[in-house]
Amino acid sequence: MGKDKINSVRRSMARGADARGTTGINENGKDAYKKSLKSTKGHYRLEFIKTFENMTEKDIELRKKYALDLISAHIAVPIDMITLKPKRKVPVQTLTSMDEVFYVKVGNVVYGKCSIRTQRLRKNTLLMFVFQAKKTAVKPPQKAFSRKIGFKKRSTSQKSQASRKSYRTRRGRRR
């Protein structure tokens, strides 16, 4: 009886969690959706562009708060839940403008990207906010019920065989 019990335990282990061959199985798909939400990689679609003219120096200092306010109004999430994580350490600067790009995070989920452009002209200063939301990839439209390959044409031997059969059947009916 003792030997039987050991054998049954071994058999159940072989079929269960400690079965051979299951140690090499990876867990890539286990949290794939959660990882994709936290990742900055993906497709971004334009949500809105807001341009403000004749901005003061104080407005330019508060540009991140303005961006948070615009985004929270657009996605209907409280401001305190949204954070802006800079994409680059140093903003891109040209002769007349400065571009800053931020990842918009709601909690720990990357929701989109926000680009803030400060453009200084002779008479006025512009602030431009561009918000892009992270979306799934765009798939091309598919045709319904379409064949990619047409019907295969009959070979010459099939055509001649069909004509012979029809000739025989017509001839047989006359008699």
Rosetta blueprint (number, residue, H / E / L):
1 M L
2 G H
3 K H
4 D H
5 K H
6 I H
7 N H
8 S H
9 V H
10 R H
11 R H
12 S H
13 M H
14 A H
15 R H
16 G L
17 A L
18 D L
19 A L
20 R L
21 G L
22 T L
23 T L
24 G L
25 I L
26 N L
27 E L
28 N L
29 G L
30 K L
31 D L
32 A H
33 Y H
34 K H
35 K H
36 S H
37 L H
38 K H
39 S L
40 T L
41 K L
42 G L
43 H E
44 Y E
45 R E
46 L E
47 E E
48 F E
49 I E
50 K E
51 T E
52 F E
53 E L
54 N L
55 M L
56 T L
57 E H
58 K H
59 D H
60 I H
61 E H
62 L L
63 R H
64 K H
65 K H
66 Y H
67 A H
68 L H
69 D H
70 L H
71 I H
72 S H
73 A H
74 H H
75 I H
76 A L
77 V L
78 P L
79 I H
80 D H
81 M H
82 I E
83 T E
84 L E
85 K E
86 P E
87 K L
88 R L
89 K L
90 V L
91 P L
92 V E
93 Q E
94 T L
95 L L
96 T L
97 S E
98 M E
99 D E
100 E E
101 V E
102 F E
103 Y E
104 V E
105 K E
106 V E
107 G L
108 N L
109 V E
110 V E
111 Y E
112 G E
113 K E
114 C E
115 S E
116 I E
117 R E
118 T E
119 Q E
120 R E
121 L L
122 R L
123 K L
124 N L
125 T E
126 L E
127 L E
128 M E
129 F E
130 V E
131 F E
132 Q E
133 A E
134 K E
135 K E
136 T L
137 A L
138 V L
139 K L
140 P L
141 P L
142 Q L
143 K L
144 A L
145 F L
146 S L
147 R L
148 K L
149 I L
150 G L
151 F L
152 K L
153 K L
154 R L
155 S L
156 T H
157 S H
158 Q H
159 K H
160 S H
161 Q H
162 A H
163 S H
164 R H
165 K H
166 S H
167 Y H
168 R H
169 T H
170 R H
171 R H
172 G H
173 R H
174 R H
175 R L
